[in-house]
Amino acid sequence: MQGTNNERDHSMNTTTKPESTRERILAVAESIILNNGFSGTSIEDIITQAAITKGGFFYHFNGKRELARALVERYLEQDNRIFEDLFYQADQDSDDPLQQLLGFLDRFADMVENLAETHPGCLVAGFTYESQQLDEEIQELIKQGVLVWRKLFQIRLQRAATQYSLVTDLPITAVADMFTSCVEGGIILSRIFKNNESLVQQVRLYRAFLQLAFVSRSSAAG
């Protein structure tokens, strides 16, 4: 998923030099992998673009597998921070759980719309296409990360369902997964069309779906 470059690079301003070098390696590696794929990215590519020595790379990572694990952990942590921040803002505007969820989606769509460049892609989704290149530990890390996203939205949807009627027989986990599906599909379309409009539209379509799927109990009774 991911947000803005500022969100991703913020930690570099407060790290020590070794940590800054590690962060630079991760940022460069992520950028190359999103363009070339994991199997199409060599350590030499990363070393060259990060402007470090081979020893500098291996000081932080013993190889591509360890780098991949660190990239996934970093990516998921950044996404979770973005979600936490946007939900915090939405929660300040309303006590209504449905409005909080809709407010989050408004902010998420606005964030994407304000990106200076086309969304670079989702590292987690990219890695799933090359799962044969990754060990089971990394695959499990990705799975657990996606389950965290599901749980986050499931909890929010369940809160909304305490005050509204959900007019669908689908399990609430499927409605929660719809956010991930819309975002990941929107990212693919944005990369194809080289603009963020498709991603913004998919997020807003999910918002519109939720607005229609949840109705007041008085309306449902009528």
C-alpha positions in Angstrom: 0.0 0.0 0.0 2.0 2.9 1.4 1.7 6.6 1.6 3.9 9.5 0.6 7.7 9.6 0.2 7.8 12.1 3.2 6.1 9.4 5.3 8.7 6.8 4.3 11.7 9.1 4.7 10.8 10.7 8.0 12.8 8.3 10.1 16.1 9.3 8.3 16.1 12.7 9.9 16.5 11.3 13.4 18.8 8.3 13.0 22.5 7.8 13.6 24.8 7.4 10.7 24.8 3.5 10.6 21.0 3.5 10.9 20.8 6.2 8.2 22.9 4.0 5.9 20.7 1.0 6.6 17.6 3.1 5.9 19.1 4.4 2.7 19.8 0.8 1.6 16.2 -0.2 2.4 14.8 2.9 0.5 16.9 2.3 -2.5 16.2 -1.5 -2.5 12.5 -0.9 -2.3 12.5 1.5 -5.2 14.5 -0.9 -7.4 12.5 -3.9 -6.5 9.2 -2.1 -7.2 10.5 -1.4 -10.7 12.5 -4.6 -11.5 11.1 -7.2 -9.1 12.9 -9.0 -6.4 14.5 -11.6 -8.7 15.5 -8.9 -11.1 17.3 -6.8 -8.4 20.9 -7.6 -7.6 22.9 -6.6 -4.6 25.2 -4.8 -7.0 22.3 -2.7 -8.2 21.5 -1.7 -4.7 25.1 -0.9 -3.8 25.5 1.3 -6.9 22.4 3.3 -6.4 22.8 3.6 -2.7 26.4 4.8 -3.2 27.9 2.4 -0.6 30.6 -0.2 -0.6 29.8 -4.0 -0.7 31.1 -4.1 2.8 28.7 -1.4 3.8 25.8 -3.5 2.5 26.9 -6.7 4.2 27.5 -4.8 7.5 23.7 -4.5 7.7 22.4 -7.5 5.8 23.9 -10.9 5.1 22.2 -11.3 1.8 19.0 -10.7 -0.2 16.8 -12.9 2.0 17.6 -10.9 5.1 17.1 -7.7 3.1 13.7 -8.9 2.0 12.6 -9.6 5.5 13.7 -6.2 6.7 11.9 -4.6 3.7 8.6 -6.3 4.5 8.9 -5.4 8.2 9.6 -1.8 7.4 6.8 -1.6 4.8 4.2 -3.1 7.1 5.3 -0.8 10.0 5.0 2.3 7.8 1.6 1.3 6.5 0.4 0.6 10.1 1.6 4.1 11.1 -0.2 5.7 8.3 -3.4 3.9 9.1 -3.1 4.8 12.8 -2.5 8.4 12.0 -5.4 8.7 9.6 -7.8 6.9 11.9 -6.7 9.1 14.8 -7.6 12.2 12.7 -11.0 10.7 11.7 -11.8 9.8 15.3 -11.3 13.4 16.4 -14.0 14.6 14.0 -16.8 12.2 15.0 -17.9 9.8 17.7 -20.0 7.9 15.1 -18.1 4.7 14.2 -19.4 4.7 10.6 -18.4 8.3 10.1 -15.0 7.6 11.6 -14.5 4.9 9.0 -15.7 7.1 6.1 -13.5 9.9 7.4 -10.5 7.6 7.3 -11.3 6.7 3.7 -11.7 10.4 2.8 -8.2 11.1 4.2 -6.7 8.1 2.6 -8.1 9.1 -0.8 -6.9 12.7 -0.3 -3.4 11.5 0.7 -3.1 9.5 -2.5 -4.5 12.3 -4.6 -1.9 14.7 -3.3 1.1 12.4 -4.1 3.6 14.3 -6.3 4.1 11.2 -8.4 2.3 8.1 -9.5 2.0 5.6 -6.7 5.2 3.4 -6.9 3.4 0.2 -6.1 3.0 -2.2 -3.2 6.0 -4.1 -2.0 3.9 -6.7 -0.3 1.8 -7.4 -3.4 4.9 -7.5 -5.5 6.5 -10.1 -3.2 3.5 -12.3 -3.4 4.0 -12.6 -7.2 7.5 -13.9 -6.5 6.8 -16.0 -3.5 9.0 -18.8 -4.8 11.9 -16.5 -4.3 11.1 -16.0 -0.6 11.4 -18.3 2.3 8.5 -19.4 4.4 9.3 -17.0 7.2 8.9 -14.0 4.9 5.8 -15.4 3.3 4.3 -15.8 6.8 5.3 -12.3 7.7 3.4 -11.0 4.6 0.4 -13.1 5.5 0.3 -11.8 9.1 0.7 -8.2 7.8 -2.4 -8.6 5.6 -4.3 -10.2 8.5 -3.5 -7.1 10.6 -5.1 -4.9 7.9 -8.1 -7.2 7.9 -8.4 -7.1 11.7 -8.1 -3.3 11.7 -11.0 -2.9 9.3 -13.0 -5.8 10.8 -13.0 -4.1 14.2 -14.0 -0.8 12.7 -16.8 -2.4 10.7 -18.0 -4.3 13.8 -18.2 -1.0 15.7 -20.3 0.5 12.9 -22.5 -2.6 12.9 -23.5 -1.9 16.6 -25.2 1.3 15.5 -26.2 0.5 11.9 -27.6 -2.5 10.0 -25.2 -4.0 7.4 -27.3 -4.9 4.4 -25.3 -7.8 3.1 -25.0 -11.5 3.9 -21.3 -11.5 3.3 -19.1 -12.1 6.3 -17.7 -8.9 7.8 -14.1 -10.2 7.1 -14.9 -10.1 3.4 -16.1 -6.5 3.7 -12.8 -5.7 5.5 -10.7 -7.4 2.8 -12.5 -5.3 0.2 -10.4 -2.3 1.3 -7.2 -4.2 0.6 -8.6 -5.5 -2.7 -9.7 -2.0 -3.8 -6.3 -0.4 -2.9 -4.2 -3.1 -4.4 -6.3 -3.2 -7.6 -6.2 0.6 -7.7 -2.4 0.6 -7.4 -2.2 -1.8 -10.4 -4.5 0.5 -12.5 -2.5 3.6 -11.5 0.7 2.0 -12.6 -0.8 1.0 -15.9 -2.3 4.4 -16.6 0.6 6.3 -14.9 -1.7 8.4 -12.7 -3.3 8.1 -9.3 -6.8 8.7 -10.4 -7.8 5.0 -10.5 -6.5 4.4 -7.0 -8.4 7.4 -5.6 -11.5 6.3 -7.4 -11.3 2.7 -6.0 -10.9 4.0 -2.4 -13.9 6.4 -2.9 -16.0 3.5 -4.4 -15.3 1.5 -1.3 -16.4 4.5 0.8 -19.6 4.7 -1.3 -20.2 1.0 -0.9 -19.9 1.3 2.9 -22.3 4.3 2.9 -24.9 2.2 1.1 -24.2 -1.1 3.0 -24.8 0.5 6.4 -28.2 1.8 7.0 -29.8 3.2 10.2 -31.7 0.7 12.2 -34.9 2.7 11.9 -34.6 2.6 8.1 -33.8 -1.1 8.1 -36.9 -1.7 10.3 -39.1 0.2 8.0 
